[in-house]
Amino acid sequence: MRDTLDDLLNVRLLEERRLPLDRQPVAVQAVVDEAVASLAGAALDRGTTLQVVGGQPLMVPMDRKLVRRSIENLLVNAIKYTPPDAPVEIEWTRGPGGMTLSISDRGGGIPPPVRDRLFQKFGAVAAHQGNERRGFGLGLYQVRLVADAHGGSVRAADREGGGTTFSIVLPLGAGA
């Protein structure tokens, strides 16, 4: 319940651009490890695994708490929509646009018209697919707000072989 209240407050403050970021150089691996550890039990309960499939050592200026919560939001969705015995994969790369962190699932995919609205407020996938809503539709919206606050971006794309890949792109900053 506390996490939900914190999320609601953060969304409001991010919308108003009143949430100061505690931007520090952070090892991406450390933030990913924290997020994976916090959701390993949920993945196990659903019969899936969280696999870090690659990522070079990389320090990125970020608000560790907000970015970790964004990764957790993406992992929760991936766990929810991935069939049992299929892994959820996490990786990150350094590119010309900055650091791209991707979370890939083996769910049913997301139709393009729905994908265009995913990162909007109350744009939950379940609501658009006619499934029972299990959240408020703020998780992906919060991911977008956090990426925007860092000068980054988010996207969702079809995954080869089925499923969806969600990506957060964050700038590396000077000297990264």
HELIX and SHEET records of a PDB file:
HELIX    1   1 ARG A    2  GLU A   15  1                                  14    
HELIX    2   2 VAL A   28  ARG A   46  1                                  19    
HELIX    3   3 ARG A   64  TYR A   81  1                                  18    
HELIX    4   4 PRO A  112  ARG A  115  1                                   4    
HELIX    5   5 VAL A  125  GLN A  129  1                                   5    
HELIX    6   6 GLY A  139  ALA A  149  1                                  11    
SHEET    1   A 2 ARG A  23  ALA A  27  0                                        
SHEET    2   A 2 MET A  59  ASP A  63 -1                                        
SHEET    1   B 5 LEU A  50  GLY A  55  0                                        
SHEET    2   B 5 VAL A  88  GLY A  95  1                                        
SHEET    3   B 5 GLY A  98  SER A 104 -1                                        
SHEET    4   B 5 THR A 164  LEU A 170 -1                                        
SHEET    5   B 5 SER A 153  ASP A 158 -1                                        
END                                                                             
